[in-house]
């Protein structure tokens, strides 16, 4: 059946099966838009979320295939370098103080499932990049699922700081929450780098929050749990004074640095330690047993008096060294 409305130069035999068909041939009609819909809002009519353009598809058949309410499809044979052709573009200009969105995607699941295993998939937005063969070898590649860019607006007087590039959060409007914030998961082929962060700010990765078990958890069976292969100005790893590095899951066997002592503990008891102050020494059970070398002993004894002097000097130095109390 030919279209009810035909805005094109195509003959009827070539028209697709649709209700309305619009085609623009720039060779005969060089206008910058094929269809222009404009809504000018000068009044507040109290309508919730009015639209300049609305496409609504209602699926009443339980066995229908996948339906798309809006489809933006671009076929490009261009070899010219551009900022990028786009199948769908959403641009929001904020000239007032009200919040605006460049794009808004919301998927609602109204089903109440009898069991959690009955839940079926709902996706807020899917970004799907299809290609063939390896990506460009330079840098991290040129095929990107999502590209987040910070820019200043035209005519801006200074640089524009964008507070957050990607924000994953729960709010106080409902009781919705995430089981996992971000998942990087392989399919048939390995992901060479689960995540690359290359920045020059104070921190490359910053974790905070009262997590119930740990802020960072590494598992699996790699060759190394962590590799610090850089050149560090002060240290590759730093922990706050008094904080321990545990050797097993209960945290009973641990080492810590506090009060100038690098101690090794079993529970609350210090089993061994190194005194790192200006008067260093080795400690066992919290007491010094080895200290700095003492001064030279007196000359060899030649009689009882010099023997007593030598013995008393040795006793004092051994006590100070830590061998005796």
VENLIN-V60044 format. One record per residue. RES is the residue in one small letter. NEAR is the number of other ideal C-beta (glycine too) atoms within 8 Angstrom. Layout:
[[RES/NEAR] [RES/NEAR]]
This chain:
[[x/2] [x/5] [x/10] [x/4] [x/7] [x/9] [x/7] [x/9] [x/5] [x/9] [x/5] [x/7] [x/4] [x/5] [x/12] [x/5] [x/3] [x/7] [x/5] [x/8] [x/12] [x/8] [x/9] [x/8] [x/7] [x/6] [x/5] [x/5] [x/7] [x/5] [x/6] [x/3] [x/5] [x/6] [x/5] [x/4] [x/6] [x/5] [x/7] [x/4] [x/5] [x/3] [x/4] [x/3] [x/5] [x/3] [x/5] [x/3] [x/4] [x/7] [x/6] [x/5] [x/5] [x/4] [x/6] [x/5] [x/7] [x/4] [x/6] [x/3] [x/5] [x/3] [x/3] [x/6] [x/3] [x/3] [x/7] [x/6] [x/6] [x/6] [x/4] [x/6] [x/5] [x/7] [x/4] [x/5] [x/4] [x/6] [x/3] [x/4] [x/2] [x/6] [x/2] [x/4] [x/7] [x/6] [x/6] [x/6] [x/4] [x/7] [x/5] [x/7] [x/5] [x/6] [x/3] [x/4] [x/2] [x/5] [x/3] [x/7] [x/7] [x/6] [x/5] [x/4] [x/6] [x/5] [x/8] [x/5] [x/6] [x/4] [x/6] [x/3] [x/7] [x/3] [x/5] [x/5] [x/4] [x/7] [x/7] [x/5] [x/3] [x/7] [x/6] [x/6] [x/6] [x/4] [x/6] [x/4] [x/7] [x/3] [x/6] [x/2] [x/3] [x/3] [x/7] [x/7] [x/4] [x/5] [x/4] [x/3] [x/8] [x/6] [x/7] [x/7] [x/4] [x/5] [x/4] [x/6] [x/4] [x/7] [x/5] [x/6] [x/6] [x/3] [x/4] [x/8] [x/3] [x/5] [x/5] [x/9] [x/5] [x/6] [x/3] [x/5] [x/5] [x/5] [x/4] [x/6] [x/4] [x/5] [x/6] [x/2] [x/3] [x/4] [x/3] [x/5] [x/5] [x/6] [x/3] [x/5] [x/4] [x/5] [x/4] [x/6] [x/4] [x/6] [x/4] [x/3] [x/5] [x/4] [x/7] [x/3] [x/5] [x/4] [x/5] [x/5] [x/6] [x/4] [x/5] [x/2] [x/5] [x/2] [x/5] [x/6] [x/5] [x/4] [x/6] [x/4] [x/5] [x/3] [x/6] [x/3] [x/4] [x/5] [x/6] [x/5] [x/5] [x/6] [x/3] [x/4] [x/2] [x/5] [x/2] [x/5] [x/4] [x/5] [x/4] [x/7] [x/3] [x/5] [x/2] [x/7] [x/2] [x/4] [x/5] [x/5] [x/5] [x/5] [x/6] [x/5] [x/5] [x/6] [x/7] [x/8] [x/8] [x/10] [x/6] [x/7] [x/4] [x/5] [x/7] [x/9] [x/8] [x/11] [x/10] [x/11] [x/10] [x/8] [x/3] [x/6] [x/13] [x/8] [x/13] [x/10] [x/14] [x/7] [x/5] [x/3] [x/8] [x/11] [x/8] [x/8] [x/11] [x/10] [x/12] [x/8] [x/7] [x/3] [x/7] [x/9] [x/12] [x/12] [x/15] [x/8] [x/7] [x/7] [x/8] [x/9] [x/9] [x/7] [x/10] [x/7] [x/2] [x/6] [x/3] [x/2] [x/6] [x/6] [x/5] [x/5] [x/8] [x/4] [x/6] [x/5] [x/6] [x/12] [x/9] [x/8] [x/10] [x/13] [x/8] [x/8] [x/10] [x/9] [x/9] [x/8] [x/11] [x/9] [x/10] [x/8] [x/10] [x/12] [x/6] [x/6] [x/3]]
